């Protein structure tokens, strides 16, 4: 058996002075990762094992998702998106 990390990412645009509860859904881009990143270490992973999983494949995937949608995200600030 092994541990895995399943994750998702929501990017929201927050106008100056706004809190997270005031952001309309139109200014949110939900990015989902459907696969699971395995954590090395088997049944007894250490903090370093979790760090390896997070800073490796998970970080690379999240970065790719954000960069692939960068134009849409930048449009949030100008009323687009």
SVG drawing of the C-alpha trace seen along z (x, -y; Angstrom):
<svg xmlns="http://www.w3.org/2000/svg" viewBox="-21 -48 34 50">
<polyline fill="none" stroke="black" stroke-width="0.4" points="0.0,0.0 1.0,-3.6 -0.2,-7.1 -1.3,-9.4 -2.1,-13.1 -5.2,-14.0 -5.5,-17.7 -7.3,-20.6 -6.7,-24.2 -9.1,-27.2 -7.7,-30.5 -9.8,-33.5 -9.4,-37.2 -9.7,-39.4 -10.3,-43.1 -8.5,-45.6 -10.2,-45.5 -12.3,-42.4 -12.4,-39.3 -12.7,-35.8 -16.5,-35.7 -17.2,-38.6 -15.7,-37.0 -18.4,-36.1 -18.1,-32.7 -17.5,-34.3 -14.1,-35.3 -13.0,-31.8 -11.2,-29.2 -11.4,-25.7 -8.6,-23.4 -8.8,-19.8 -6.1,-17.1 -7.7,-13.7 -4.7,-11.5 -3.1,-10.9 0.5,-11.6 2.1,-8.7 4.0,-9.5 7.2,-7.5 7.8,-5.7 5.2,-2.9 3.1,-2.5 5.2,-4.9 6.1,-8.0 8.1,-10.7 7.6,-14.5 10.4,-14.4 8.5,-11.8 5.4,-14.1 7.6,-17.0 9.1,-15.0 5.6,-14.3 4.5,-17.9 7.6,-19.6 7.9,-17.1 5.1,-15.9 2.3,-17.9 4.1,-21.3 5.0,-20.6 1.4,-19.8 -0.1,-22.7 2.3,-25.1 1.5,-23.7 -2.3,-24.1 -1.8,-27.8 0.4,-28.6 -1.9,-26.9 -4.7,-29.1 -2.7,-32.3 -4.5,-34.4 -7.9,-33.6 -6.7,-34.3 -5.2,-37.7 -8.6,-38.6 -10.3,-38.5 -8.8,-41.9 -10.2,-43.5 -13.7,-42.0 -12.9,-39.2 -12.2,-35.6"/>
</svg>
